[in-house]
């Protein structure tokens, strides 16, 4: 007879070690984020205070306190809402234009082996390397010339159309390379199967390939919208009419008055202009991570 032992083996205890691999990177990241956190804190406090002494709100006599809503009185100005609409039009049109041109150009560069393809890719990278300030004078003469042509004068100097056109052209190099990377990640077999079934190139592009690169389209849309919303140099250089200005140029005028600058009011306008971008980024930030999944590939 076999006697079974009633003794149960005690479970082995595994010693737990302190997760230094997670704590150290988090601590380093937090240390580098402190200046950014303090800057955001100062902006928020300044918008609701008469003045600040460091990070502490103070009143006109220098005593702690002095909280007020007077800095937000600009919300009653109808001009501000008109400039907000202009900024929204600029950001939205820039996004649509960059998406349309970049997607078609990226597809052609990824799928069609035409003459001058590599030269075109190299030239787009060279254009991306030039800062926008080096092209201001040449762009000015181009826009002045367009202003004298009757049919396309809406894209000339001192027009919203001209600013949109220049903004799109400055974003296209990055957008084309980004879209090309996402198209390169799509297997050729998927497109060949559609062509064999009788789909045209355009239908294959529109119904088969575009749904496959939705993360790339979303990421490029977010990047283009944020760039257009916060654009300053191009609107400031090529729009002199206050009716066609944007929020960034409006803030610049607040800091060029002959009277002392009210930095609390400037901070309030700046926070107001950041709110749409912050909410837009919070709800769509997961799509930006898709850039590293497929958008950085491509170059062949």
Order of alpha helices (4+ residues) and beta strands (2+ residues): alpha-beta-beta-alpha-alpha-alpha-alpha-alpha-alpha-alpha-alpha-alpha
